[in-house]
C-alpha cells in the first residue's frame, strides 16, 4: 500500500512507462512533496458511512484512531528473538509467563506506537498529518519526507523553488516518519543506583524507508538492499551485539552485483551510514546499528526501539555532505544560549513549540507562515542551538538505495512495527 501510494502521489496515476524510448511522464520533486503534505489536510475525500463501522477511504482520509476506536491497532510482524552465540537470549521468551506479564505492563506504549505505525503504512506526509490527527508535539510527522535521488543517499527534501524533476531513470529514496505521544515516562520504582527505570518510556517514533524506481535495470540494486535490511531485522534481538548485525548485513549486501549500461558493479554497503536506536522526541537516541563489520560490541536491550536501515551504492560506498541544506534539528543537549537578535528568539520559539527536538525543514517553516527567516536560522545554527543536516551523497553518477523498518524489542519477541502488505 505504501509504495502504491507514493507512486499515486507522485504521478496521480500508475508509474510512468517508457514507450519507444520516450518516457510518458515525469514529476517535479517540489510538486511531489507539496502533494504529500497538502492533500487531504482540509478533510476532503470520500467519507465513511457514519452509521456503520468505518472503513478507510481511497485515498485515506479517516484518522487511524477513528478506525480503531477501541485502541487495538494492528500488530506488526512478530518474530522470535534469535539465540546469541553465547546462548544469552531467545530461549523460551515467546511463551515465558514472566515475559508476557512484563508485556502486559507496557500495552499503552505498544498501542501508541502501533497507531503511529498504521498511519505510516497508509500514507506519506500529505495524509499522515490527518491520519495521525496532528497535534503539535503530541502527534505528527517525526521528520521531513526524504526523497533523495540517485547518488544522494539521504537528507534531501526540496526547499521552496527547487526545480528538480523526478524522471523514469531516477532512483528515489522515500524516507519519512510519524510520532505520537513522544513524552518520556519514568518508572517510579527506585533502584539501588538511584536511577529510575526507562522500561516504560514512550518511544513512539516510526522510521521507515523504501526505494522507488521505474526502470527495472535497478532491480538487483534494490533487491540487495532490501535483503540486507531483512537480514538485519532477522539478526537483531535482545542481547545481540550491534557489531554482529553489521557483519551480517554487509555479507549479504556485498554478495550482490548489478549490471548498468553494460558495466557490472558490486553493491557496496555505505559504511558511514547506519541504523540507530529511537528515543522519545529523539530519532537518533545514542546507539548505532552498523551496516558493515567492525562496529561496537554493545548489546541490544529489552524494551528498546531500533530503526534497522541499510544503504547500498554502486559508487565508493562512502557519503559526504553536499548540496543545499534542507533538514534541521534542534540540538538535544544544548542548554540555554543567550540570543541578541529578536528574530532569532522568535524563530526559536516557533521551533520549540512546533518541533521540539524533532527534525524539520524549511518547507515546514513556510507552512507555519514564517518568512525572511534564513538569517535567524543561520544565527541559531552558528550558536549550536540548531544543527543543519546537509544531503549525504556518494560519487556523482552512481546510484544508491535504502530500505528501513522500525522494530520494537518486546520481552517475548521482536515486533517489526512498520511492516506492511507491500513492504
Helices and strands as residue ranges (DSSP letters): H 2-11, E 18-19, E 22-23, E 27-28, H 29-38, H 64-67, E 77-79, H 97-104, H 107-122, H 125-131, E 139-149, E 152-154, E 165-166, E 171-180, E 205-213, G 216-218, H 219-235, H 242-253, E 257-260, E 263-266, E 268-269, E 275-278, E 288-289, E 305-313, E 320-330, H 342-354, E 360-361, H 362-367, H 374-382, E 386-393, E 400-409, E 414-416
